[in-house]
């Protein structure tokens, strides 16, 4: 995978090269907020948590943003929708059709995390937080998902005991995306 950060970009053309939840930073490294691009065709394998506010822009496709710990539990998405996500709010994308999504987040988001919630009782099953100054988000996502998948105790709900299936990482390219980001920067 090869990519180049730019001052301006054509999101739909660039999205042709993106995969599910790539979160590919597309603007020059010094531009704040930074825009991250993904082309998604399946539910996000976790709820994302950012230490700072972020904004989702749905360019193509339809779906839902699911939120936890918020006054709004879900938000339906159609092309052109913008969704403000307050700092610390766990959220995940669930496309019903292939979608192209832009995520605006701070150039230096500091902390990010991923979490899983119980489908039976909605309790938080597991959370993994990491410092984005030390670990690229894509590296953190990959590491956290693989740890979640490898340990049944991480997938077991502390409230009701339901064991959740491993996160489906089929087609996810986070190691390649992280490598491309490091090579470009």
LUMBA-534219 format. One line per field, with one value per residue: x, y, z of N, C-alpha, C in turn; residue in three letters; chain; residue number from 1. Coordinates in pm, 1 decimal, decimal comma. Example, Ala and Ser with C-alpha at 12.3 -4.5 7.8 and 13.67 -1.06 7.14 Angstrom:
n.u <- c(1319,0	1285,0)
n.v <- c(-569,0	-225,0)
n.w <- c(780,0	708,0)
ca.u <- c(1230,0	1367,0)
ca.v <- c(-450,0	-106,0)
ca.w <- c(780,0	714,0)
c.u <- c(1320,0	1290,0)
c.v <- c(-330,0	3,0)
c.w <- c(780,0	787,0)
aa <- c(Ala	Ser)
ch <- c(A	A)
i <- c(1	2)
# end
This chain:
n.u <- c(84,2	54,3	63,5	7,7	21,0	-172,6	-239,2	-486,5	-751,8	-928,8	-1191,6	-1362,6	-1228,0	-985,7	-1089,7	-1136,8	-909,8	-909,5	-976,7	-1193,0	-1246,5	-992,6	-904,7	-739,1	-508,2	-535,8	-463,2	-190,7	65,0	78,0	-167,6	-446,8	-777,1	-711,3	-801,2	-945,7	-986,7	-1210,4	-1343,7	-1623,6	-1777,2	-1895,2	-1996,0	-1822,8	-1556,6	-1546,4	-1623,0	-1519,9	-1323,8	-1239,7	-1014,1	-1052,6	-1293,4	-1462,8	-1557,9	-1784,3	-1828,3	-2048,2	-2010,0	-2089,2	-2330,9	-2536,5	-2632,9	-2577,1	-2474,5	-2375,9	-2398,9	-2265,6	-2327,4	-2438,2	-2677,7	-2805,4	-2868,8	-2835,4	-2772,6	-2905,6	-2757,3	-2724,2	-2610,9	-2416,8	-2460,5	-2348,6	-2192,9	-2143,3	-1917,8	-1881,4	-1594,5	-1464,6	-1689,2	-1804,2	-1837,0	-1960,9	-1955,4	-2209,0	-2261,1	-2524,0	-2515,0	-2236,7	-2008,9	-1855,5	-1653,9	-1556,5	-1350,3	-1303,4	-1053,8	-853,6	-520,5	-327,4	-450,7	-402,6	-509,4	-664,5	-915,1	-1056,1	-1359,6	-1580,8	-1919,0	-2175,9	-2404,3	-2622,8	-2680,4	-2582,9	-2367,2	-2031,4	-1786,9	-1511,1	-1226,2	-969,0	-716,5	-494,2	-193,4	-168,1	60,9	258,4	177,8	45,7	-295,9	-403,7	-228,6	-285,1	-557,4	-535,1	-370,0	-529,3	-767,1	-668,4	-576,3	-821,0	-952,0	-793,6	-825,7	-1057,3	-1154,5	-1148,1	-1353,1	-1576,7	-1871,3	-1875,4	-2104,2	-2330,2	-2216,5	-2214,7	-2037,1	-1867,7	-1830,7	-1516,2	-1370,0	-1436,2	-1191,9	-1156,5	-1037,2	-946,5	-696,5	-510,3	-233,1	-90,2	-172,7	-70,1	203,2	233,6	172,7	382,1	597,2	543,3	557,1)
n.v <- c(-117,0	218,8	562,7	916,9	1209,1	1505,6	1853,9	1907,6	1689,2	1441,5	1295,3	1078,0	953,7	887,5	715,7	481,6	332,2	266,6	59,2	-129,3	63,1	180,5	432,6	625,3	882,5	1176,5	1438,0	1682,5	1633,6	1841,2	1965,3	2063,9	2030,5	1684,1	1482,6	1168,3	887,2	631,1	336,4	160,0	-154,2	-319,0	-382,3	-181,7	-326,1	-270,0	-32,1	294,4	518,1	844,0	1075,8	1339,5	1564,8	1465,5	1453,9	1304,9	1250,1	1151,8	1047,2	873,8	616,4	436,5	395,5	344,3	522,2	399,9	481,6	498,0	573,9	825,1	1087,8	1028,9	728,8	617,9	712,6	763,2	732,8	902,4	997,1	1290,5	1349,6	1482,3	1403,1	1493,6	1388,8	1376,9	1413,1	1118,1	960,7	644,8	500,0	350,0	254,2	128,7	23,2	-2,8	-12,5	-6,6	236,5	562,7	731,5	1019,1	1108,6	1361,6	1454,1	1563,0	1668,7	1572,5	1346,3	1239,0	1033,9	729,0	478,7	148,5	-33,7	-294,8	-390,2	-561,1	-757,9	-869,5	-747,1	-490,6	-399,9	-281,7	-480,3	-506,8	-289,4	-108,2	120,0	357,2	548,9	774,7	905,0	727,4	495,1	423,7	485,7	273,6	64,7	33,6	-40,4	-288,2	-439,9	-435,2	-563,0	-816,8	-908,1	-912,6	-1107,4	-1330,3	-1399,0	-1548,7	-1458,9	-1181,5	-1142,1	-1205,7	-1106,7	-902,6	-855,9	-1022,5	-1258,6	-1353,2	-1484,6	-1329,6	-1335,2	-1352,0	-1050,4	-972,9	-964,2	-987,6	-884,9	-646,7	-398,2	-284,5	-323,3	-287,2	-30,3	121,0	77,1	205,8	469,5	525,7	502,4	714,4	934,7)
n.w <- c(0,0	-83,5	-12,7	-26,1	157,9	122,1	43,3	-55,3	-162,2	-355,4	-228,2	-303,9	-514,8	-387,4	-195,4	-332,0	-306,0	-43,6	243,8	469,8	752,0	747,8	828,0	712,2	715,8	530,2	471,4	462,5	707,3	893,8	918,1	1102,1	1209,6	1138,5	859,9	822,8	620,7	520,0	364,9	406,1	457,0	635,1	979,6	1217,9	1399,7	1671,9	1934,3	1898,6	2088,9	2152,9	2298,4	2247,6	2094,0	1791,3	1441,9	1223,2	879,2	645,7	328,7	120,4	91,3	332,1	676,6	1026,7	1316,6	1616,2	1957,9	2290,3	2633,4	2595,8	2530,7	2302,1	2140,3	1888,5	1548,4	1240,4	919,9	613,9	283,9	309,4	575,2	888,0	1188,5	1511,0	1753,6	2085,6	2300,7	2447,9	2402,2	2335,7	2017,0	1714,2	1369,8	1161,4	868,7	624,8	359,1	130,2	238,9	233,2	445,3	623,9	888,9	1106,6	1315,0	1592,3	1520,1	1693,5	1869,4	2120,1	2331,5	2242,5	2227,0	2226,8	2255,4	2363,3	2380,4	2556,6	2382,4	2497,2	2752,3	2741,4	2891,5	2940,7	2798,2	2744,9	2736,2	2573,5	2591,3	2438,7	2378,3	2126,1	2050,8	2084,4	1964,1	1655,9	1560,9	1399,4	1459,5	1729,8	1716,4	1583,0	1758,2	1995,0	1908,1	1836,3	2086,1	2224,4	2072,4	2126,9	2394,3	2588,2	2833,8	2809,5	2635,6	2775,2	2931,1	3213,8	3359,6	3284,0	3200,2	2938,3	2666,9	2412,2	2053,2	1873,2	1737,2	1402,6	1172,4	905,8	598,1	702,4	706,4	884,8	975,3	730,2	659,2	872,7	830,7	581,3	653,7	832,7	654,3	478,9	643,3)
ca.u <- c(0,0	128,1	-22,3	76,1	-61,4	-186,2	-307,8	-624,5	-767,4	-1060,9	-1225,3	-1420,9	-1120,9	-894,4	-1160,3	-1128,2	-792,8	-925,2	-1049,1	-1277,1	-1195,6	-850,9	-874,2	-621,1	-496,1	-518,0	-407,6	-52,2	79,9	69,5	-301,9	-528,5	-788,2	-672,5	-913,4	-915,9	-1078,0	-1235,4	-1454,4	-1668,7	-1881,5	-1934,4	-1993,4	-1692,7	-1541,1	-1542,2	-1663,0	-1402,8	-1331,2	-1134,0	-1001,0	-1096,8	-1409,6	-1440,4	-1673,5	-1798,5	-1896,1	-2085,6	-2012,6	-2158,0	-2386,9	-2627,7	-2604,0	-2606,9	-2369,5	-2423,0	-2327,4	-2286,8	-2304,2	-2477,8	-2822,3	-2852,8	-2816,7	-2796,1	-2799,4	-2910,6	-2671,8	-2744,5	-2506,0	-2418,1	-2477,1	-2236,4	-2224,1	-2047,3	-1899,3	-1810,2	-1480,1	-1494,4	-1812,4	-1785,6	-1924,5	-1918,1	-2029,6	-2272,8	-2317,7	-2618,4	-2460,7	-2097,1	-2005,2	-1728,9	-1665,5	-1445,9	-1349,2	-1220,4	-1010,2	-737,6	-392,5	-266,8	-565,2	-347,5	-552,8	-777,9	-943,7	-1159,2	-1438,1	-1686,0	-2033,8	-2253,5	-2527,3	-2732,8	-2717,2	-2526,3	-2254,3	-1900,4	-1721,7	-1365,3	-1178,2	-823,7	-680,7	-353,1	-142,8	-141,1	196,9	347,7	123,7	-51,2	-427,9	-422,2	-154,1	-361,9	-677,5	-494,2	-323,9	-642,9	-858,1	-605,1	-579,4	-961,3	-982,7	-713,3	-855,0	-1200,5	-1191,7	-1171,1	-1478,9	-1686,0	-1936,9	-1865,0	-2236,8	-2420,7	-2139,6	-2219,3	-1908,8	-1888,5	-1742,1	-1401,9	-1392,1	-1408,5	-1088,0	-1146,5	-1023,5	-893,1	-556,6	-444,0	-85,7	-41,4	-198,0	28,7	333,0	231,8	179,2	520,6	684,1	515,7	592,8)
ca.v <- c(0,0	344,1	679,9	1044,2	1313,9	1619,1	1971,4	1887,1	1555,6	1401,7	1188,9	959,5	886,5	829,5	607,7	356,3	259,6	241,7	-58,5	-108,7	127,9	213,7	557,8	674,8	1028,4	1215,2	1572,8	1697,7	1599,6	1959,1	2024,7	2029,9	1887,5	1590,9	1406,9	1025,7	833,5	486,6	284,7	55,4	-242,5	-408,1	-311,1	-158,9	-438,0	-221,2	107,0	380,7	621,9	943,2	1166,9	1470,3	1564,2	1433,9	1476,2	1207,4	1299,8	1039,5	1092,0	777,2	501,6	455,4	312,6	396,0	539,0	358,9	552,4	452,6	678,0	951,0	1108,7	970,4	592,8	589,4	818,1	708,9	804,4	907,9	1082,7	1430,9	1367,0	1510,7	1362,1	1538,3	1288,5	1438,5	1341,4	1010,1	887,9	525,6	499,8	262,5	265,1	6,2	55,7	-95,5	-20,3	38,9	378,8	635,2	812,0	1103,4	1134,6	1476,2	1448,3	1647,0	1623,1	1496,1	1309,6	1194,6	899,5	665,2	349,0	66,0	-103,1	-385,5	-388,4	-684,8	-755,4	-916,8	-656,7	-359,1	-364,1	-280,7	-609,2	-486,2	-161,7	-95,9	257,6	370,6	682,4	782,2	956,5	611,3	385,6	472,3	428,3	145,3	-35,0	10,5	-117,5	-424,6	-504,7	-453,8	-665,4	-948,2	-947,8	-945,0	-1234,2	-1439,9	-1428,9	-1562,3	-1378,5	-1044,4	-1141,9	-1246,2	-993,2	-908,0	-843,6	-1136,5	-1378,4	-1389,8	-1477,9	-1270,6	-1390,6	-1267,3	-943,9	-1016,4	-880,1	-1022,5	-770,6	-528,6	-379,4	-190,0	-328,7	-227,5	113,8	176,2	73,8	311,3	597,9	543,3	524,3	847,1	1039,8)
ca.w <- c(0,0	-89,5	-12,8	-7,9	218,0	31,2	96,0	-100,6	-219,2	-403,1	-134,2	-366,6	-589,3	-288,3	-124,8	-409,8	-257,9	99,9	288,8	587,1	872,4	733,5	899,0	642,0	720,6	390,2	456,2	508,8	848,1	980,0	912,8	1217,7	1235,5	1033,2	804,6	804,7	520,0	517,8	284,3	497,1	405,1	744,8	1107,5	1279,8	1493,2	1809,4	1954,7	1907,2	2191,2	2134,8	2411,5	2201,7	2005,5	1649,8	1354,0	1115,7	759,9	559,9	189,6	34,4	160,1	444,3	791,9	1159,3	1416,7	1748,0	2063,3	2428,2	2732,8	2533,3	2531,6	2176,4	2129,8	1750,2	1452,2	1104,8	825,8	469,6	228,1	348,8	719,8	976,0	1324,9	1611,1	1857,7	2197,6	2357,6	2540,6	2369,6	2253,1	1899,1	1605,2	1244,8	1113,4	737,8	562,5	223,5	133,0	268,7	238,0	565,9	668,1	1032,8	1141,9	1454,3	1620,6	1467,5	1802,7	1953,5	2248,7	2368,6	2177,1	2284,4	2164,7	2357,3	2319,4	2470,1	2556,0	2302,7	2582,4	2862,8	2708,6	2978,2	2874,0	2811,6	2750,0	2681,7	2560,0	2556,6	2401,9	2350,2	1982,4	2029,8	2091,6	1883,2	1557,8	1587,3	1331,5	1537,2	1851,9	1682,7	1549,4	1881,1	2086,4	1853,0	1846,1	2227,4	2252,3	2006,5	2181,1	2534,5	2616,5	2950,9	2764,3	2560,6	2864,6	2995,5	3360,0	3420,7	3262,1	3169,9	2796,8	2596,2	2280,7	1950,9	1838,5	1639,3	1265,8	1112,5	764,8	508,2	771,6	663,1	973,2	972,6	605,7	665,9	965,8	761,0	478,9	723,9	881,3	536,8	422,1	739,0)
c.u <- c(89,2	28,9	62,4	-22,5	-61,5	-249,5	-456,2	-632,2	-910,1	-1100,3	-1277,0	-1318,6	-1025,7	-959,2	-1154,8	-1012,7	-804,2	-1001,5	-1129,0	-1199,4	-1045,4	-813,3	-745,6	-614,7	-460,3	-459,0	-261,4	-46,7	62,0	-70,0	-388,2	-664,0	-749,2	-797,8	-866,5	-1026,4	-1088,6	-1348,0	-1501,4	-1784,1	-1933,7	-1934,6	-1850,4	-1674,5	-1535,1	-1605,6	-1534,8	-1427,5	-1212,8	-1133,7	-1049,3	-1217,8	-1369,3	-1570,2	-1670,3	-1874,7	-1922,0	-2099,3	-2099,3	-2213,1	-2475,7	-2589,1	-2644,9	-2476,8	-2433,2	-2336,3	-2359,1	-2256,4	-2339,1	-2628,9	-2887,3	-2788,8	-2771,4	-2836,9	-2796,8	-2829,5	-2720,9	-2634,8	-2525,6	-2432,1	-2343,7	-2279,4	-2110,3	-2040,4	-1818,4	-1695,7	-1527,9	-1617,7	-1781,0	-1886,7	-1869,6	-2010,9	-2084,4	-2336,8	-2418,3	-2586,2	-2316,0	-2095,6	-1863,5	-1745,3	-1538,2	-1460,2	-1252,9	-1183,1	-882,4	-610,5	-321,9	-378,3	-527,7	-388,7	-668,4	-798,5	-1047,9	-1231,4	-1540,7	-1794,0	-2116,2	-2382,2	-2648,0	-2777,5	-2660,6	-2413,7	-2125,7	-1830,5	-1571,3	-1332,6	-1025,7	-795,0	-532,2	-320,8	-102,4	-5,8	297,6	306,3	23,9	-187,5	-447,0	-346,1	-229,5	-486,8	-641,8	-453,8	-442,2	-738,2	-797,7	-599,7	-720,9	-995,7	-913,1	-755,2	-1005,4	-1242,5	-1213,8	-1304,6	-1599,8	-1740,8	-1926,3	-2001,2	-2321,9	-2348,4	-2141,1	-2079,6	-1935,4	-1790,7	-1623,2	-1442,0	-1351,9	-1311,5	-1065,6	-1139,9	-971,7	-743,3	-477,0	-292,4	-27,6	-60,3	-96,1	167,2	340,5	241,1	320,6	615,1	666,3	561,2	741,6)
c.v <- c(124,0	458,9	803,0	1142,2	1434,6	1737,3	1963,3	1747,7	1535,9	1277,7	1063,2	883,3	817,3	710,7	475,7	269,0	219,9	113,1	-26,8	-50,1	154,0	335,0	618,4	827,3	1079,8	1354,7	1575,8	1681,0	1719,3	2021,9	1970,6	2098,6	1805,3	1516,2	1263,8	965,8	682,2	456,9	157,6	-24,8	-339,7	-329,0	-295,6	-264,1	-398,6	-82,7	186,9	487,5	715,3	1037,7	1306,9	1455,6	1524,6	1457,2	1368,7	1272,1	1180,1	1090,2	1004,0	665,9	539,6	361,7	382,3	418,6	499,3	428,7	490,8	569,2	816,4	965,6	1055,0	832,0	556,4	706,7	755,0	796,9	791,3	998,5	1229,2	1453,7	1394,1	1473,8	1407,8	1431,7	1352,7	1349,8	1234,7	927,9	765,3	526,4	402,3	280,2	128,9	40,3	-48,8	-109,5	25,3	189,8	433,1	737,0	892,1	1121,9	1250,5	1460,7	1529,2	1583,5	1534,0	1454,0	1261,3	1052,6	855,5	532,4	276,7	-8,3	-192,4	-384,1	-514,7	-667,6	-798,0	-813,2	-515,3	-313,7	-360,4	-411,8	-592,2	-352,4	-166,0	46,3	264,3	514,8	688,5	847,3	841,1	498,8	445,9	410,9	290,0	33,7	-69,0	-71,7	-265,4	-502,0	-535,5	-562,8	-804,1	-997,6	-989,5	-1082,6	-1352,7	-1483,8	-1429,8	-1476,9	-1231,2	-1031,6	-1178,4	-1125,0	-1006,0	-901,1	-968,7	-1265,6	-1422,1	-1378,3	-1432,8	-1329,3	-1297,7	-1160,7	-994,5	-917,9	-912,8	-895,2	-643,2	-519,3	-289,8	-203,3	-263,4	-76,2	180,2	182,3	185,1	449,5	624,3	570,8	663,6	959,9	1038,5)
c.w <- c(0,0	-86,2	12,6	53,2	124,8	103,8	61,5	-162,1	-265,9	-322,2	-203,0	-449,6	-493,1	-217,8	-200,4	-362,4	-110,8	126,2	412,9	705,1	867,9	817,7	843,4	652,4	581,5	370,1	502,8	659,4	942,4	985,2	1026,7	1204,3	1113,0	987,0	777,1	717,9	531,5	419,9	355,7	438,0	510,4	874,8	1159,2	1388,6	1640,5	1814,8	1973,0	2013,3	2169,0	2253,8	2376,7	2110,6	1863,6	1572,6	1246,0	1001,9	670,5	416,4	100,9	122,8	276,5	556,9	919,0	1234,5	1548,8	1851,9	2198,8	2521,4	2683,1	2544,8	2404,3	2163,3	1988,9	1662,5	1314,4	1011,3	682,5	414,8	267,5	497,6	788,7	1117,0	1415,8	1719,5	1970,8	2247,5	2455,1	2510,4	2283,9	2137,8	1795,5	1486,7	1206,4	978,6	692,5	414,1	231,7	150,3	257,4	348,9	588,0	818,2	1055,4	1288,5	1469,7	1565,1	1569,0	1898,6	2093,3	2283,3	2280,6	2246,2	2202,2	2276,3	2289,5	2425,6	2450,3	2475,7	2386,6	2685,1	2846,6	2801,9	2895,6	2904,4	2828,0	2686,1	2678,6	2514,2	2527,2	2366,7	2203,5	1951,1	2027,4	1997,9	1784,9	1586,9	1525,0	1403,8	1665,9	1826,4	1661,1	1674,5	1972,8	2037,5	1863,5	1990,1	2267,8	2194,1	2072,8	2321,3	2560,7	2735,3	2914,8	2691,6	2646,9	2938,2	3147,0	3429,8	3406,1	3223,6	3024,5	2735,7	2452,8	2179,7	1928,1	1735,6	1501,6	1201,1	965,3	680,1	572,4	742,9	756,9	975,9	846,3	606,0	756,7	900,8	656,5	542,1	771,6	765,9	479,2	513,5	767,4)
aa <- c(Unk	Unk	Unk	Unk	Unk	Unk	Unk	Unk	Unk	Unk	Unk	Unk	Unk	Unk	Unk	Unk	Unk	Unk	Unk	Unk	Unk	Unk	Unk	Unk	Unk	Unk	Unk	Unk	Unk	Unk	Unk	Unk	Unk	Unk	Unk	Unk	Unk	Unk	Unk	Unk	Unk	Unk	Unk	Unk	Unk	Unk	Unk	Unk	Unk	Unk	Unk	Unk	Unk	Unk	Unk	Unk	Unk	Unk	Unk	Unk	Unk	Unk	Unk	Unk	Unk	Unk	Unk	Unk	Unk	Unk	Unk	Unk	Unk	Unk	Unk	Unk	Unk	Unk	Unk	Unk	Unk	Unk	Unk	Unk	Unk	Unk	Unk	Unk	Unk	Unk	Unk	Unk	Unk	Unk	Unk	Unk	Unk	Unk	Unk	Unk	Unk	Unk	Unk	Unk	Unk	Unk	Unk	Unk	Unk	Unk	Unk	Unk	Unk	Unk	Unk	Unk	Unk	Unk	Unk	Unk	Unk	Unk	Unk	Unk	Unk	Unk	Unk	Unk	Unk	Unk	Unk	Unk	Unk	Unk	Unk	Unk	Unk	Unk	Unk	Unk	Unk	Unk	Unk	Unk	Unk	Unk	Unk	Unk	Unk	Unk	Unk	Unk	Unk	Unk	Unk	Unk	Unk	Unk	Unk	Unk	Unk	Unk	Unk	Unk	Unk	Unk	Unk	Unk	Unk	Unk	Unk	Unk	Unk	Unk	Unk	Unk	Unk	Unk	Unk	Unk	Unk	Unk	Unk	Unk	Unk)
ch <- c(A	A	A	A	A	A	A	A	A	A	A	A	A	A	A	A	A	A	A	A	A	A	A	A	A	A	A	A	A	A	A	A	A	A	A	A	A	A	A	A	A	A	A	A	A	A	A	A	A	A	A	A	A	A	A	A	A	A	A	A	A	A	A	A	A	A	A	A	A	A	A	A	A	A	A	A	A	A	A	A	A	A	A	A	A	A	A	A	A	A	A	A	A	A	A	A	A	A	A	A	A	A	A	A	A	A	A	A	A	A	A	A	A	A	A	A	A	A	A	A	A	A	A	A	A	A	A	A	A	A	A	A	A	A	A	A	A	A	A	A	A	A	A	A	A	A	A	A	A	A	A	A	A	A	A	A	A	A	A	A	A	A	A	A	A	A	A	A	A	A	A	A	A	A	A	A	A	A	A	A	A	A	A	A	A)
i <- c(1	2	3	4	5	6	7	8	9	10	11	12	13	14	15	16	17	18	19	20	21	22	23	24	25	26	27	28	29	30	31	32	33	34	35	36	37	38	39	40	41	42	43	44	45	46	47	48	49	50	51	52	53	54	55	56	57	58	59	60	61	62	63	64	65	66	67	68	69	70	71	72	73	74	75	76	77	78	79	80	81	82	83	84	85	86	87	88	89	90	91	92	93	94	95	96	97	98	99	100	101	102	103	104	105	106	107	108	109	110	111	112	113	114	115	116	117	118	119	120	121	122	123	124	125	126	127	128	129	130	131	132	133	134	135	136	137	138	139	140	141	142	143	144	145	146	147	148	149	150	151	152	153	154	155	156	157	158	159	160	161	162	163	164	165	166	167	168	169	170	171	172	173	174	175	176	177	178	179	180	181	182	183	184	185)
# end
